[in-house]
Amino acid sequence: MKNVQIIGSGFSSLSAACYLAKAGYSVDVYEKNDSLGGRARAFQQDGFTFDMGPSWYWMPDIFERFFHDFGKKTSDYYELVRLNPAYKVFFEDNETVEIPGSIEDIYTLFDSIEPGSASNLEKFINSAAFNYKASMDELVYRPGNSILELVTPQTVTRVNQFFSTVRSAIRRDFTNPKLIKILEFPVLFLGAKPENTPAFYNFMNYADLVLGTWYPMGGMYKIVEGMIELGKELGVNYHTNAQIEEIITSDNTAVGLRINGLVEYSDIVLSGADYHHTEQLLNPDSRMYTEDYWASRTFAPSALIFYVGFDKKLYNVRHHNLFFDEDFDQHAVQIYDTPSWPDDPLFYTCFPSITDPSVAPEGKENAFFLIPLAPGIEDSEERRQHYFDLVMSRLETLTNQSLKEHVIYNKSFCVDDFKSQYNSYKGNAYGMANTLKQTAFLRPKIKSKKVDHLFFTGQLTVPGPGVPPALISGKISANQILKNVKHELKHANI
Ligand SMILES: Cc1cc2nc3c(=O)[nH]c(=O)nc-3n(C[C@H](O)[C@H](O)[C@H](O)COP(=O)(O)OP(=O)(O)OC[C@H]3O[C@@H](n4cnc5c(N)ncnc54)[C@H](O)[C@@H]3O)c2cc1C
């Protein structure tokens, strides 16, 4: 039986491991940290369960499709609930908007904010639905080897949407600033500014407004646990505290890994660790991309995160809350154009214990705060404390309640932690942005062109940042391995 060694245990690695084990490989997953899940790890403290990374469960069809590939359903592993309202948005004039959990109610909401906008939204959503279907049925599952992969009967009718931006498309049809912010928010998940994101990506609005926001009871880590359980059923071996120090090559072929000082051999190496870091595990001649290449890419933001326990239940908030009460564009400039700590940051909070009593002790609230930041900026305890105080004060004012004296647990995570805990390039939180110049075949390659039997997966490859793309990336990489590596097993596509 051929053996594959997988570096890292993020969603892309967990996904690839399942597909490769199903195809008959012996699979070993090596994770440097003491628990599996990568950026989606969780930890428990004082009766709270904190998800450390993703909190938005979007595109439920992609998760369903993943488990279906193994004859399973998400409900075999976790219980999903649809959130209604999906989320709450706070604006600068003390106004708030709650996004309902059904598209019909969203049409009504739009009309109430900008009379007549529901019909524009319907047209916009129809276009987004078309793009979603064209992408998810085929495009995003392609390996990014050639520009021709983008040419389908659906995309040729929409070429203009690759050269116009989400921002211009939204501003053509909507004038109310609140609606514009609501519609521009979903593409932030792709890691770039709406004015740098092709209009074709409006399918994120379909994901948001039509497919809805879901939550796995017990927390996002339930997805990780489900995938590990599935992997174990398929025979995958998982190793934690397993730091990969070198990819061993012979005759330009990957033949194994140095793990905590010991060399273990294999037939194939697949890395789900950050791409830049993985290439540092090779000698410089074997790397495909130079430091200049990485420095010239647009990376998704880093983040300052606080995991907070409150000794009381909070009011005037929902499970997901977006604070757009400061200037959206100015914060974006400080992330992408002149990297610096934001003067007046936008931020996001999640209170999963509003939906799920199991993640906090009775009568208490579990909170996650996130401020997007420029990757690579200088991190310090003083700065973290400054922003914690700032966020608490703003939340107190906007929700009209006292909070600071109710904090019973607070842990921060920022640029330096992304670097030290995940070997993340410049401390990026979720990989490389999906701009026009960094889409599909223009992203770092799945298969090394310099080292045979070495493959990559994860948020820096195709299709890009986010949990659903990571699941897809794992499938694409597994497929590329099956197609590219000659061996005795007879495989069909998985
Ligand atoms: C704060 C935050 C919030 C997010 N919110 C959302 C959200 O709400 N919804 C959504 O869909 N997506 C969200 N994302 C994005 C999503 O979590 C990621 O895109 C996805 O989890 C990335 O998976 P991955 O497999 O590419 O990489 P990772 O999860 O980064 O996995 C890589 C793994 O490799 C390990 N590793 C690195 N170097 C080595 C080494 N030398 N040896 C061994 N192991 C190594 C790392 O420790 C890590 O575990 C968020 C991300 C963050 C950080």
The ligand as a Gaussian input file, in Angstrom:
#p B3LYP/6-31G(d) Opt

LIG

0 1
 C       -9.809000      33.996000      12.964000
 C      -10.315000      33.317000      11.740000
 C      -11.650000      33.387000      11.443000
 C      -12.140000      32.738000      10.304000
 N      -13.479000      32.767000      10.069000
 C      -13.994000      31.986000       9.095000
 C      -15.395000      31.773000       9.019000
 O      -16.150000      32.310000       9.844000
 N      -15.885000      30.961000       8.039000
 C      -15.042000      30.350000       7.137000
 O      -15.523000      29.603000       6.255000
 N      -13.689000      30.506000       7.216000
 C      -13.152000      31.286000       8.189000
 N      -11.807000      31.396000       8.335000
 C      -10.922000      30.774000       7.334000
 C      -10.752000      29.280000       7.576000
 O      -10.682000      28.986000       8.940000
 C       -9.473000      28.817000       6.892000
 O       -9.498000      29.225000       5.522000
 C       -9.264000      27.309000       6.937000
 O       -9.532000      26.795000       8.218000
 C       -7.824000      27.025000       6.518000
 O       -7.571000      25.659000       6.493000
 P       -6.198000      25.120000       5.903000
 O       -6.307000      23.658000       5.875000
 O       -5.888000      25.811000       4.639000
 O       -5.031000      25.624000       6.899000
 P       -4.783000      25.661000       8.471000
 O       -6.042000      25.564000       9.236000
 O       -3.931000      26.825000       8.729000
 O       -3.931000      24.339000       8.739000
 C       -2.550000      24.281000       8.551000
 C       -1.967000      23.458000       9.672000
 O       -0.592000      23.173000       9.404000
 C        0.087000      23.154000      10.642000
 N        1.511000      23.313000      10.408000
 C        2.170000      24.416000       9.957000
 N        3.490000      24.160000       9.873000
 C        3.681000      22.885000      10.271000
 C        4.817000      22.070000      10.407000
 N        6.057000      22.505000      10.097000
 N        4.669000      20.807000      10.885000
 C        3.430000      20.340000      11.184000
 N        2.315000      21.077000      11.081000
 C        2.432000      22.333000      10.623000
 C       -0.524000      24.319000      11.383000
 O       -0.275000      24.229000      12.763000
 C       -1.996000      24.149000      11.024000
 O       -2.626000      23.313000      11.952000
 C      -11.272000      32.038000       9.461000
 C       -9.910000      31.964000       9.768000
 C       -9.439000      32.589000      10.905000
 C       -7.987000      32.460000      11.259000

